[in-house]
Amino acid sequence: MKILLFGAMGQLGTQLQRTLSQHGEIFPFDIHNLNLENTGAVREIIRRVGPEVIVNASAYTFVDQAESEVEKAFMVNGNIPGLFADEATKLNAFLIHYSTDYVFDGSKGALYVERDQTNPLSVYGKSKLAGEEAVRAGKANYLILRTSWVYSRNRSSFVTKVLEWARKQETLRIVSDQVSNPTWARTLADVTAQLLGKGLDSLVEYCGLYHVAGDGYASRLEWAQKILELDPNEQEQKVKELLPALTSDFPTPAQRPLFSALDCSLFRSTFDIALPKWEDALQQAMMEP
Ligand SMILES: NC(=O)c1ccc[n+]([C@@H]2O[C@H](COP(=O)([O-])OP(=O)(O)OC[C@H]3O[C@@H](n4cnc5c(N)ncnc54)[C@H](OP(=O)(O)O)[C@@H]3O)[C@@H](O)[C@H]2O)c1
């Protein structure tokens, strides 16, 4: 099976290169060999490779920067997924795309399910929602996996930042009013491989949008606490106190939802694939980056 992978050097893409290789030949592309804004070249590559599966792990993920780079964010997150859906239809290829909890405004006060009303607060969230809509509007067979708070240790993430801050500062102030599901990029990559392992004929029956994230949820403060606790090189830490802060204490260009944790039960019951507890996945991530 030919698998065309976009965003191959990102947090998720890096892990997908490893986990998807058991299912076929991977054709990896990233900004270094193909800028997705060059849509003509993107179409040409897709036609030249002629994949059975297109996996889109690429995204413009700079949430704050997106507020001032609106066009770019909408191009990569909104338009390109539509182009993938269009090309996938022509080739009868299956499309796997990822989206975000930031399509919600966080006002529900409970776990979000797939059919909940979206209302993104930021340009990033709006552009990702546009991407979801473009894929759904197409005629390709697809899965959209909406996920949350993705981290890895091979690229800058909340986890790498907390570890870095802890080595430089004695006091860390972390927001306690933002809550969601920390999700290890490898978990998402494993889940994607398990999906492909079910065979494309079987996936076609279950096309649609699913929530997929680490099991359970936490505030950023609780997440940071756990990161520090599980740090295998704890002796390098300078930090003496971890204090709660409010989102409003750290004004940022983009507004983020406060409670955007995802309910993943539809995914579990449809595909019978387990999602590890976020704390267990974090423990593993800290042991083997
Ligand atoms: N990170 C999170 O907390 C989070 C949360 C919820 C959902 N998600 C979603 O999960 C998926 C994977 O996210 P991730 O964390 O793995 O993202 P990531 O690490 O930022 O990776 C995205 C990749 O896309 C590439 N890219 C961006 N613009 C491009 C362009 N114009 N042409 C070609 N490549 C381009 C990036 O290249 P560069 O090297 O230039 O960056 C990067 O390698 C995305 O759909 C994201 O929206 C992420």
PDBQT file of the ligand as one rigid body, heavy atoms in Angstrom, charges set to zero:
ROOT
HETATM    1  N1  LIG A 301       0.068  20.522  18.771  1.00  0.00    +0.000 N 
HETATM    2  C1  LIG A 301      -1.079  20.477  19.422  1.00  0.00    +0.000 C 
HETATM    3  O1  LIG A 301      -1.170  20.776  20.612  1.00  0.00    +0.000 OA
HETATM    4  C2  LIG A 301      -2.334  20.024  18.706  1.00  0.00    +0.000 A 
HETATM    5  C3  LIG A 301      -3.545  20.019  19.421  1.00  0.00    +0.000 A 
HETATM    6  C4  LIG A 301      -4.706  19.593  18.782  1.00  0.00    +0.000 A 
HETATM    7  C5  LIG A 301      -4.650  19.190  17.467  1.00  0.00    +0.000 A 
HETATM    8  N2  LIG A 301      -3.474  19.230  16.787  1.00  0.00    +0.000 N 
HETATM    9  C6  LIG A 301      -3.490  18.815  15.378  1.00  0.00    +0.000 C 
HETATM   10  O2  LIG A 301      -2.739  17.605  15.272  1.00  0.00    +0.000 OA
HETATM   11  C7  LIG A 301      -2.094  17.550  13.992  1.00  0.00    +0.000 C 
HETATM   12  C8  LIG A 301      -0.599  17.325  14.179  1.00  0.00    +0.000 C 
HETATM   13  O3  LIG A 301      -0.076  18.412  14.930  1.00  0.00    +0.000 OA
HETATM   14  P1  LIG A 301       1.454  18.476  15.388  1.00  0.00    +0.000 P 
HETATM   15  O4  LIG A 301       1.457  18.919  16.805  1.00  0.00    +0.000 OA
HETATM   16  O5  LIG A 301       2.162  17.249  14.995  1.00  0.00    +0.000 OA
HETATM   17  O6  LIG A 301       1.930  19.704  14.491  1.00  0.00    +0.000 OA
HETATM   18  P2  LIG A 301       3.424  20.185  14.152  1.00  0.00    +0.000 P 
HETATM   19  O7  LIG A 301       4.409  19.497  15.037  1.00  0.00    +0.000 OA
HETATM   20  O8  LIG A 301       3.393  21.679  14.121  1.00  0.00    +0.000 OA
HETATM   21  O9  LIG A 301       3.634  19.623  12.683  1.00  0.00    +0.000 OA
HETATM   22  C9  LIG A 301       2.994  20.166  11.580  1.00  0.00    +0.000 C 
HETATM   23  C10 LIG A 301       3.908  19.996  10.390  1.00  0.00    +0.000 C 
HETATM   24  O10 LIG A 301       3.313  20.636   9.245  1.00  0.00    +0.000 OA
HETATM   25  C11 LIG A 301       4.334  21.353   8.584  1.00  0.00    +0.000 C 
HETATM   26  N3  LIG A 301       3.842  22.486   7.818  1.00  0.00    +0.000 N 
HETATM   27  C12 LIG A 301       3.299  23.644   8.260  1.00  0.00    +0.000 A 
HETATM   28  N4  LIG A 301       3.050  24.470   7.233  1.00  0.00    +0.000 NA
HETATM   29  C13 LIG A 301       3.447  23.823   6.120  1.00  0.00    +0.000 A 
HETATM   30  C14 LIG A 301       3.477  24.158   4.751  1.00  0.00    +0.000 A 
HETATM   31  N5  LIG A 301       3.050  25.349   4.296  1.00  0.00    +0.000 N 
HETATM   32  N6  LIG A 301       3.998  23.266   3.869  1.00  0.00    +0.000 NA
HETATM   33  C15 LIG A 301       4.467  22.071   4.297  1.00  0.00    +0.000 A 
HETATM   34  N7  LIG A 301       4.480  21.693   5.574  1.00  0.00    +0.000 NA
HETATM   35  C16 LIG A 301       3.959  22.560   6.484  1.00  0.00    +0.000 A 
HETATM   36  C17 LIG A 301       5.220  21.844   9.707  1.00  0.00    +0.000 C 
HETATM   37  O11 LIG A 301       6.488  22.265   9.210  1.00  0.00    +0.000 OA
HETATM   38  P3  LIG A 301       7.437  23.260  10.094  1.00  0.00    +0.000 P 
HETATM   39  O12 LIG A 301       8.663  22.470  10.284  1.00  0.00    +0.000 OA
HETATM   40  O13 LIG A 301       7.588  24.468   9.261  1.00  0.00    +0.000 OA
HETATM   41  O14 LIG A 301       6.727  23.585  11.366  1.00  0.00    +0.000 OA
HETATM   42  C18 LIG A 301       5.278  20.647  10.600  1.00  0.00    +0.000 C 
HETATM   43  O15 LIG A 301       6.280  19.737  10.222  1.00  0.00    +0.000 OA
HETATM   44  C19 LIG A 301      -2.454  18.865  13.300  1.00  0.00    +0.000 C 
HETATM   45  O16 LIG A 301      -3.589  18.672  12.506  1.00  0.00    +0.000 OA
HETATM   46  C20 LIG A 301      -2.813  19.793  14.449  1.00  0.00    +0.000 C 
HETATM   47  O17 LIG A 301      -3.686  20.830  14.057  1.00  0.00    +0.000 OA
HETATM   48  C21 LIG A 301      -2.316  19.621  17.377  1.00  0.00    +0.000 A 
ENDROOT
TORSDOF 0
